[in-house]
Amino acid sequence: MRHRQKGRALSRTRSHRKATLRNLATALFRHERIETTTAKAKELRPYAERLITFGKRGDLHARRLAGRAISDREILGKLFDEIGPRFIDRPGGYTRVLKLRNRKGDAAEMALIELLD
């Protein structure tokens, strides 16, 4: 039974799952929309929205907390200079997940996750 276990395992170890979410979040902030599997997109949404909330706060502690997840300094700067202030009046729900087709190779459900305007 899965009592009190949050999130999806994504067929990965904990460290691999953590690295995957970090890379997906960095790509999302770089391109502002990415195409991935539905499970990964649903798992990425709360992770990325927490980072955007740090970007909205904008203080040094928030920058250091976000820096633990985003190692690319350019993207971290973009999060705090562009993305965070864009959502300053919005109380949450910064991303959208749109389901697409099934992937041809393995029939995995694909989704588009994007930042709202």
C-alpha positions in Angstrom: 0.0 0.0 0.0 1.1 3.6 -0.7 0.1 5.2 2.6 1.3 8.7 3.0 3.5 8.5 -0.1 3.2 11.7 -2.2 4.1 12.0 -5.9 5.0 9.7 -8.7 8.1 7.5 -8.7 8.5 7.9 -12.5 10.5 4.6 -12.5 13.5 6.4 -11.0 15.5 6.4 -7.8 15.0 9.4 -5.5 18.2 11.1 -6.7 17.4 10.5 -10.4 13.9 11.8 -9.9 15.2 14.9 -8.2 17.7 15.6 -11.0 15.0 15.0 -13.6 12.7 17.6 -11.9 15.6 20.1 -11.7 16.4 19.7 -15.4 12.7 19.9 -16.4 12.2 23.1 -14.3 15.4 24.7 -15.8 14.2 23.8 -19.3 10.7 25.2 -18.6 12.1 28.5 -17.3 14.5 28.7 -20.3 11.9 28.0 -23.0 8.7 28.9 -21.1 7.0 25.8 -22.6 8.2 22.2 -22.9 6.8 19.0 -24.2 7.2 15.9 -22.0 5.1 13.0 -20.7 1.9 13.7 -18.9 3.2 12.1 -15.6 6.4 14.2 -15.7 4.4 17.4 -16.4 2.0 16.7 -13.6 4.9 16.1 -11.2 6.8 19.2 -12.5 3.9 21.6 -11.9 4.0 22.0 -8.1 7.8 21.9 -8.2 8.0 24.8 -10.7 5.3 26.8 -9.1 7.1 26.7 -5.8 10.2 28.1 -7.6 8.1 30.8 -9.2 6.8 31.8 -5.8 10.4 32.2 -4.7 10.9 34.4 -7.7 8.0 36.5 -6.6 9.5 37.0 -3.1 12.8 38.1 -4.6 14.8 38.3 -1.4 18.2 36.7 -0.8 16.9 33.7 1.1 14.4 32.9 -1.7 17.2 33.2 -4.3 19.4 30.8 -2.3 16.5 28.3 -1.9 15.8 28.5 -5.7 19.5 28.2 -6.4 19.4 24.7 -4.8 17.1 23.6 -7.6 18.4 25.7 -10.5 22.1 25.6 -11.0 22.2 27.7 -14.2 22.8 31.3 -13.0 21.4 32.7 -16.2 18.1 30.9 -15.7 18.1 31.8 -12.0 18.4 35.4 -12.9 15.6 35.1 -15.4 13.4 33.5 -12.8 13.9 36.5 -10.4 14.1 39.3 -12.9 11.4 38.3 -15.5 9.3 35.4 -14.5 8.7 36.2 -10.8 7.6 39.8 -11.3 5.3 38.7 -14.2 3.2 36.8 -11.7 3.3 39.3 -8.8 -0.5 39.9 -8.8 -1.4 36.2 -9.3 -1.9 34.1 -6.2 -0.9 30.8 -7.8 -1.5 28.7 -10.9 1.4 29.9 -12.9 1.6 26.9 -15.3 -0.8 25.0 -17.6 -0.6 21.4 -18.6 -2.2 20.6 -22.0 -2.5 16.9 -23.0 -1.3 16.2 -26.5 -1.1 12.9 -28.4 0.5 9.6 -27.6 4.2 9.3 -28.5 4.7 7.2 -31.6 7.6 5.0 -30.2 6.1 3.8 -26.9 2.6 5.3 -26.9 3.3 7.4 -23.9 0.8 10.1 -23.2 2.5 13.5 -24.0 1.7 16.9 -22.5 2.7 20.5 -23.0 3.5 22.4 -19.8 3.8 26.1 -20.2 4.0 29.3 -18.2 0.9 31.5 -18.3 1.1 35.1 -19.6 
